[in-house]
């Protein structure tokens, strides 16, 4: 049915988003890994990711205190822009 097709498409889209996030985080650790999550949130690709979910999927984010600190207390636009461009390039269907 149509609902099943939509569910499969959503699942595939989430897998694709997760793969791009893993690629973007790659060798980044701590604050630099959190930067990728912040960019994905600001672009509306993902909703706010609770620490335990982030830690499970992206262990390189580090500890809870720094995760919550950097999630809410910013990065410069100049730090965010290259990552946002990467998302737009790799996931153009989300921005059309």
C-alpha positions in Angstrom: 0.0 0.0 0.0 0.9 3.7 -0.2 1.7 3.8 3.5 4.3 1.0 3.2 6.0 2.7 0.3 6.2 6.0 2.2 7.6 4.1 5.2 10.3 2.5 3.1 11.1 5.8 1.4 11.4 7.5 4.8 13.7 4.7 6.1 15.9 4.9 3.0 16.1 8.7 3.4 17.1 8.3 7.1 19.8 5.8 6.1 21.1 8.2 3.6 21.2 11.1 6.0 22.9 8.9 8.6 25.5 7.8 6.1 26.2 11.5 5.1 26.5 12.4 8.7 29.0 9.6 9.4 31.0 10.7 6.3 31.0 14.3 7.5 32.0 13.4 11.1 34.6 10.9 9.9 37.8 11.6 12.0 36.3 14.6 13.9 36.2 14.3 17.7 34.3 16.2 20.4 33.4 19.8 19.5 34.2 19.2 15.8 31.9 16.1 15.6 29.1 18.0 17.4 29.4 20.8 14.8 28.1 18.3 12.1 25.1 17.5 14.3 24.4 21.2 14.9 24.5 21.9 11.1 22.1 19.0 10.4 19.7 20.4 13.0 19.9 24.0 11.7 19.2 22.8 8.2 16.2 20.9 9.4 17.6 17.5 8.3 17.3 16.1 11.9 15.6 17.2 15.0 17.6 17.8 18.2 19.4 14.7 18.9 19.4 13.7 22.6 22.9 12.9 24.0 22.4 9.1 24.4 21.1 8.8 20.8 24.1 10.9 19.5 26.6 8.9 21.6 25.2 5.6 20.4 25.3 6.6 16.7 28.3 8.9 16.7 30.6 7.8 19.7 33.2 10.5 18.7 30.9 13.3 20.1 32.5 12.7 23.5 30.9 13.4 26.9 27.5 14.6 27.8 28.5 17.9 29.3 30.4 19.1 26.3 27.8 17.7 23.9 25.0 19.7 25.5 27.3 22.8 25.8 28.3 22.9 22.2 24.8 21.9 21.0 23.4 25.1 22.4 26.3 27.5 22.5 27.4 28.1 19.2 29.7 27.8 16.4 30.7 30.6 14.0 28.8 30.8 10.7 32.2 30.4 9.0 32.7 27.0 10.8 29.2 25.9 9.9 29.0 27.0 6.3 31.3 24.3 4.7 29.4 21.5 6.5 26.1 22.9 5.5 27.3 23.1 1.9 28.4 19.4 2.1 24.9 18.4 3.3 23.3 20.4 0.4 25.6 18.8 -2.1 25.2 15.3 -0.8 21.4 15.5 -0.1 20.1 17.9 -2.8 16.6 16.3 -2.8 16.1 17.6 0.8 16.6 21.2 -0.4 14.8 21.4 -3.7 
